[in-house]
Amino acid sequence: MNKSAKVILLSQVQLPFAKIGSWTTLYKNYLDNDHKIDYIVCPKPGKLFEGVKYSFVTSSFWHTIQRKFFKKKNLEYFEALDKIIAPNEKYIIQIVDNYGMVKPLKKYLLSKGIDKQCYIQFFYHGYPPYNYQDSQQNFYQIIDEIILLTHDSYVEYKKQINTLPNYFSILPNGIDTEKFKKVSSLEKVKLKDQLGLGNKKVFIWCSQDRPKKGLHLILDAWKRVNASHKEIVLLVIGSNPRKEIDGVMFLGRLPNDELSKYYQASDCYLFPTLCQEGFGLSLVEALHCGNYCIASALGGVPEVLQYGKLGKLIENPHFVEIWENAIIEFIEHPLEFDFIPENLYTIDAWNLGMNEIIEKAKSRLA
């Protein structure tokens, strides 16, 4: 196998990334461990990863002029690439969710005469295929491999896109199972006491506060359920301030390091997404913390929950009464689900999967 190919990660954000983000968190763990990334091209971060070389992206007024008036995009990235690229080397170039980078990158590689020496990997964290006018020529014919979160997403690509890249891979998201893990019954009771939850059944919703995340459905259902069931409480994490509702604790935005104790103190996780979710990382965090999960059957969620083996799927999630009935069912007659395997959707599995994907790409370049 040819080991000479170098791996370059093109990132539109600083790495390490100071804020919370799913793919940036995954790359942070990966780059802190046994990784195969040689270079990172990104804006200069506050601190650097060890064991990897950087080429920093610096944007100037001239770049703004080029972008605005001459439609020349991402020139600052290609100037940073110029400091890395050698004419006789082979490169695997990784791009994460940045569609606008692909076509300019191909033009750059052609201008350097090295396009045949480069293998473009596109990591996609959505679910439905990216599709716009001329996308099959300007995107799918340019990239060499697309890496998806679920096999079901690949099935949608086959249905909707006529011209596909030569290679696909599936790399599910992974979580830190040293942090997000189930605690003993005694520890759970202690956590509930510490958080002021007493002996109530605890439901939890955790997401960004956008309409497509479905919090409004849960709050409407909760008002109906709470009228006759007072032994329950709903924790809402990530929401903007709202009018007080009986039986609901609005906790606002919490640091990622604090989330695990709330999952561990909870009994049921509610995931009422109304969009074609790529994966649902918080869903997996809640599962590993021992939560009974009720989730919309949209996007990649059914595959993540193994089509109902690991949680209750809501086939028609836009109807409030269905969520009301599911919550009552959990209170009165909860279903039994399989325990999530300890090694399923873990950071370690993600790291191994990434290394395998890179090694396969190196062998193809050879």
C-alpha positions as CSV (number, residue, x, y, z in Angstrom):
1,M,0.0,0.0,0.0
2,N,1.3,3.5,-0.9
3,K,1.9,5.4,2.3
4,S,3.2,8.5,0.6
5,A,-0.1,10.3,0.2
6,K,-0.5,13.3,2.6
7,V,-3.9,14.1,4.1
8,I,-5.0,17.8,4.2
9,L,-8.1,18.9,6.1
10,L,-9.6,22.1,4.7
11,S,-11.7,23.7,7.5
12,Q,-13.8,26.9,7.3
13,V,-13.5,27.2,11.1
14,Q,-10.5,27.3,13.4
15,L,-9.4,24.0,14.7
16,P,-9.5,23.5,17.6
17,F,-12.9,25.1,17.6
18,A,-13.7,27.1,20.7
19,K,-17.4,26.7,20.5
20,I,-19.6,23.6,20.6
21,G,-20.0,21.7,17.3
22,S,-20.5,18.0,16.5
23,W,-18.0,17.5,13.7
24,T,-15.4,19.8,15.3
25,T,-15.7,17.9,18.6
26,L,-15.1,14.6,16.7
27,Y,-12.1,16.0,14.9
28,K,-10.7,17.4,18.2
29,N,-10.8,13.9,19.8
30,Y,-9.4,12.4,16.7
31,L,-6.5,14.8,16.4
32,D,-5.7,14.3,20.1
33,N,-5.2,10.6,19.5
34,D,-3.9,8.2,16.8
35,H,-4.8,10.2,13.6
36,K,-3.7,10.3,10.0
37,I,-4.1,14.0,9.2
38,D,-0.8,15.6,8.0
39,Y,-2.0,19.2,7.5
40,I,-4.8,21.5,8.6
41,V,-5.7,24.6,6.4
42,C,-7.9,26.9,8.5
43,P,-8.0,30.4,10.1
44,K,-5.5,30.6,12.9
45,P,-6.9,29.2,16.2
46,G,-6.0,30.3,19.7
47,K,-4.0,27.1,20.3
48,L,-2.8,24.3,18.0
49,F,-3.1,20.6,17.8
50,E,0.2,18.8,18.4
51,G,1.5,16.3,15.8
52,V,-0.1,18.1,12.8
53,K,1.2,20.9,10.5
54,Y,-0.8,24.1,9.8
55,S,-1.1,26.5,7.0
56,F,-3.2,29.4,8.2
57,V,-5.9,31.2,6.2
58,T,-5.7,35.0,6.3
59,S,-8.5,37.0,4.7
60,S,-7.8,40.6,3.5
61,F,-9.7,43.4,1.9
62,W,-8.3,42.2,-1.5
63,H,-9.9,38.8,-1.0
64,T,-13.2,40.5,-0.3
65,I,-12.9,42.5,-3.5
66,Q,-12.1,39.3,-5.5
67,R,-15.0,37.5,-3.9
68,K,-17.5,40.3,-4.3
69,F,-16.7,41.7,-7.8
70,F,-14.9,39.0,-9.6
71,K,-16.7,35.9,-8.1
72,K,-13.3,34.4,-7.1
73,K,-14.1,32.4,-4.0
74,N,-11.8,31.0,-1.3
75,L,-8.6,32.5,-2.8
76,E,-7.2,32.8,0.7
77,Y,-7.5,29.0,1.1
78,F,-5.6,28.3,-2.1
79,E,-2.8,30.7,-1.0
80,A,-2.6,28.6,2.2
81,L,-2.5,25.4,0.1
82,D,0.3,26.8,-2.0
83,K,2.5,26.7,1.1
84,I,1.9,22.9,1.4
85,I,1.5,21.5,-2.1
86,A,4.5,20.0,-3.7
87,P,4.4,19.0,-7.4
88,N,5.4,15.3,-7.0
89,E,3.3,14.5,-3.9
90,K,-0.1,12.9,-3.7
91,Y,-2.9,14.3,-1.5
92,I,-6.1,13.3,0.1
93,I,-8.1,16.5,0.7
94,Q,-11.0,16.5,3.2
95,I,-13.8,19.0,3.1
96,V,-16.6,19.0,5.7
97,D,-20.1,20.3,4.7
98,N,-18.6,23.2,2.6
99,Y,-20.1,22.8,-0.8
100,G,-18.9,26.2,-2.0
101,M,-15.3,25.0,-1.6
102,V,-15.5,22.1,-4.1
103,K,-15.6,23.7,-7.5
104,P,-13.0,26.4,-6.7
105,L,-10.7,23.7,-5.3
106,K,-11.0,21.6,-8.5
107,K,-10.1,24.7,-10.6
108,Y,-7.1,25.3,-8.3
109,L,-5.9,21.8,-8.6
110,L,-6.2,21.9,-12.4
111,S,-4.3,25.2,-12.6
112,K,-1.5,23.5,-10.6
113,G,-1.6,20.4,-12.9
114,I,-2.0,18.1,-9.9
115,D,-5.7,17.2,-10.0
116,K,-4.8,13.6,-10.9
117,Q,-2.6,13.4,-7.8
118,C,-5.4,14.5,-5.5
119,Y,-8.4,12.6,-4.0
120,I,-11.2,14.8,-2.7
121,Q,-13.3,13.4,0.3
122,F,-16.5,15.3,1.1
123,F,-17.9,14.6,4.6
124,Y,-21.7,15.3,4.7
125,H,-23.5,15.6,8.0
126,G,-27.0,16.1,6.6
127,Y,-29.4,13.5,5.4
128,P,-31.2,14.5,2.1
129,P,-28.9,14.7,-0.9
130,Y,-27.4,18.1,-1.8
131,N,-29.1,19.0,-5.1
132,Y,-29.2,22.3,-7.0
133,Q,-28.9,23.3,-10.7
134,D,-25.9,21.7,-12.3
135,S,-24.8,20.1,-9.0
136,Q,-24.1,16.8,-10.7
137,Q,-21.5,18.4,-12.9
138,N,-20.2,21.0,-10.5
139,F,-20.1,18.8,-7.4
140,Y,-20.8,15.1,-7.7
141,Q,-18.5,14.6,-10.7
142,I,-15.7,16.5,-9.0
143,I,-15.4,14.8,-5.6
144,D,-14.0,11.3,-5.4
145,E,-15.7,10.1,-2.3
146,I,-18.6,11.2,-0.1
147,I,-18.8,10.1,3.5
148,L,-22.3,9.9,5.1
149,L,-23.6,9.4,8.6
150,T,-26.1,6.6,7.8
151,H,-26.8,4.0,5.1
152,D,-30.3,5.3,4.7
153,S,-28.9,8.6,3.5
154,Y,-26.9,6.7,0.8
155,V,-30.2,5.1,-0.3
156,E,-31.7,8.5,-0.8
157,Y,-28.7,9.5,-2.8
158,K,-29.2,6.6,-5.1
159,K,-32.9,7.5,-5.6
160,Q,-32.4,11.2,-6.2
161,I,-29.0,11.7,-7.9
162,N,-28.2,10.3,-11.3
163,T,-24.5,11.0,-11.3
164,L,-22.7,9.9,-8.1
165,P,-19.1,9.9,-7.0
166,N,-17.1,6.7,-7.5
167,Y,-17.0,5.9,-3.8
168,F,-19.2,6.2,-0.7
169,S,-18.4,5.5,2.9
170,I,-20.6,5.5,6.1
171,L,-19.1,7.0,9.3
172,P,-21.7,7.4,12.0
173,N,-21.1,10.1,14.6
174,G,-19.5,9.1,17.9
175,I,-19.8,10.3,21.5
176,D,-17.5,10.1,24.5
177,T,-18.9,7.2,26.4
178,E,-16.6,7.9,29.4
179,K,-18.7,11.0,29.9
180,F,-22.1,10.0,28.5
181,K,-22.8,6.7,30.3
182,K,-25.5,5.1,32.5
183,V,-25.2,5.5,36.2
184,S,-26.4,3.2,38.9
185,S,-29.9,3.5,40.3
186,L,-28.5,4.9,43.6
187,E,-26.4,7.5,41.7
188,K,-29.4,8.5,39.7
189,V,-31.4,9.2,42.8
190,K,-28.6,11.3,44.2
191,L,-28.4,13.3,40.9
192,K,-32.1,13.9,41.0
193,D,-31.8,15.2,44.6
194,Q,-28.9,17.4,43.7
195,L,-30.8,18.9,40.8
196,G,-33.9,19.5,42.8
197,L,-36.0,16.9,40.9
198,G,-37.0,14.7,43.8
199,N,-38.6,11.4,42.9
200,K,-40.4,12.6,39.8
201,K,-40.2,11.0,36.4
202,V,-37.9,13.3,34.5
203,F,-38.2,14.1,30.8
204,I,-35.6,16.0,28.9
205,W,-35.4,18.0,25.6
206,C,-32.0,19.3,24.5
207,S,-31.3,21.1,21.2
208,Q,-31.0,24.4,19.5
209,D,-34.1,26.5,19.9
210,R,-35.4,26.5,16.3
211,P,-38.9,25.6,15.1
212,K,-37.7,22.6,13.1
213,K,-36.5,21.1,16.4
214,G,-40.1,20.7,17.6
215,L,-40.0,22.1,21.1
216,H,-43.4,23.8,20.5
217,L,-45.0,20.4,20.0
218,I,-43.6,19.0,23.3
219,L,-44.7,22.1,25.3
220,D,-48.2,21.9,23.8
221,A,-48.4,18.2,24.7
222,W,-46.9,18.8,28.1
223,K,-49.6,21.3,29.1
224,R,-52.2,18.6,28.4
225,V,-50.3,15.8,30.1
226,N,-49.3,17.8,33.2
227,A,-52.9,18.7,33.9
228,S,-53.5,15.1,35.1
229,H,-50.0,13.9,35.9
230,K,-48.2,16.0,38.5
231,E,-45.4,13.5,39.2
232,I,-43.4,14.5,36.2
233,V,-41.0,17.3,35.2
234,L,-39.6,18.4,31.8
235,L,-36.0,19.7,31.6
236,V,-35.5,22.0,28.6
237,I,-31.9,22.7,27.6
238,G,-30.8,25.1,24.8
239,S,-34.0,27.1,24.7
240,N,-34.4,30.8,24.7
241,P,-36.2,32.2,27.8
242,R,-39.9,31.4,27.7
243,K,-43.0,32.1,29.7
244,E,-43.2,29.9,32.8
245,I,-45.0,26.6,32.3
246,D,-46.1,24.3,35.1
247,G,-43.8,21.3,35.4
248,V,-41.2,22.7,33.0
249,M,-37.7,23.8,34.0
250,F,-36.0,26.0,31.4
251,L,-32.3,25.6,32.0
252,G,-31.1,27.7,29.1
253,R,-27.8,27.0,27.2
254,L,-25.5,24.8,29.2
255,P,-21.8,23.9,28.5
256,N,-21.3,20.5,26.9
257,D,-19.3,19.3,29.9
258,E,-22.4,19.8,32.1
259,L,-24.9,17.9,29.9
260,S,-24.2,14.4,31.0
261,K,-25.5,14.8,34.6
262,Y,-28.8,16.0,33.3
263,Y,-29.1,13.0,30.9
264,Q,-28.1,10.7,33.7
265,A,-30.8,12.2,36.0
266,S,-33.5,11.8,33.4
267,D,-35.7,8.9,32.5
268,C,-37.0,9.8,29.0
269,Y,-35.4,11.8,26.2
270,L,-37.7,13.5,23.7
271,F,-36.4,14.2,20.2
272,P,-39.3,15.8,18.2
273,T,-37.3,16.9,15.2
274,L,-39.3,18.1,12.2
275,C,-36.4,18.0,9.7
276,Q,-34.6,15.3,7.9
277,E,-32.0,14.9,10.7
278,G,-28.6,13.7,9.6
279,F,-28.0,11.6,12.8
280,G,-29.1,13.1,16.1
281,L,-26.0,13.2,18.3
282,S,-27.9,14.2,21.5
283,L,-30.2,11.2,20.9
284,V,-27.2,8.9,21.2
285,E,-25.9,10.8,24.3
286,A,-29.2,10.2,26.0
287,L,-29.3,6.6,25.0
288,H,-25.9,5.9,26.4
289,C,-27.0,7.6,29.6
290,G,-29.9,5.1,30.0
291,N,-32.8,7.2,28.8
292,Y,-35.9,5.7,27.2
293,C,-36.0,7.7,23.9
294,I,-39.0,8.9,21.9
295,A,-38.0,10.3,18.6
296,S,-39.4,11.5,15.2
297,A,-39.0,8.9,12.5
298,L,-37.3,11.4,10.1
299,G,-34.0,11.4,8.3
300,G,-31.3,9.2,9.9
301,V,-33.1,8.8,13.2
302,P,-34.8,5.4,12.5
303,E,-31.4,3.9,11.5
304,V,-29.8,5.4,14.7
305,L,-32.6,3.8,16.8
306,Q,-32.2,0.5,14.8
307,Y,-35.8,1.0,13.4
308,G,-37.4,0.8,16.8
309,K,-35.1,-1.7,18.6
310,L,-33.5,1.1,20.7
311,G,-36.4,3.5,21.1
312,K,-40.0,4.5,20.2
313,L,-40.3,6.1,16.7
314,I,-43.0,8.6,16.0
315,E,-44.1,8.2,12.4
316,N,-46.3,11.3,12.3
317,P,-44.4,13.8,14.5
318,H,-46.3,16.9,13.5
319,F,-49.3,16.0,15.6
320,V,-49.4,17.2,19.2
321,E,-51.7,14.4,20.4
322,I,-49.3,11.7,19.2
323,W,-46.6,13.1,21.5
324,E,-49.1,13.5,24.3
325,N,-50.1,9.8,24.0
326,A,-46.4,8.7,23.8
327,I,-45.6,10.7,27.0
328,I,-48.5,9.2,28.8
329,E,-47.6,5.7,27.6
330,F,-44.1,6.2,29.1
331,I,-45.6,7.3,32.4
332,E,-48.1,4.5,32.7
333,H,-46.9,1.6,30.6
334,P,-43.4,2.1,29.2
335,L,-42.3,-0.2,26.4
336,E,-39.1,-2.3,26.7
337,F,-36.2,-1.7,24.4
338,D,-32.9,-3.3,23.8
339,F,-29.9,-1.9,25.7
340,I,-27.6,0.1,23.5
341,P,-24.3,-1.8,23.0
342,E,-21.4,-0.1,24.8
343,N,-19.3,0.2,21.6
344,L,-22.1,1.6,19.4
345,Y,-21.7,5.2,18.2
346,T,-18.6,5.8,20.2
347,I,-15.7,8.2,19.6
348,D,-13.3,5.3,19.5
349,A,-15.3,3.6,16.7
350,W,-15.3,7.0,14.8
351,N,-11.6,7.3,15.1
352,L,-11.0,3.8,13.8
353,G,-13.5,4.3,11.0
354,M,-11.8,7.6,9.9
355,N,-8.4,5.8,9.8
356,E,-9.9,3.0,7.6
357,I,-11.4,5.5,5.2
358,I,-8.1,7.3,4.8
359,E,-6.2,4.1,4.3
360,K,-8.6,3.0,1.6
361,A,-8.2,6.4,-0.1
362,K,-4.4,6.1,-0.1
363,S,-4.6,2.7,-1.7
364,R,-6.9,4.1,-4.5
365,L,-4.4,6.9,-5.2
366,A,-1.7,4.3,-5.5
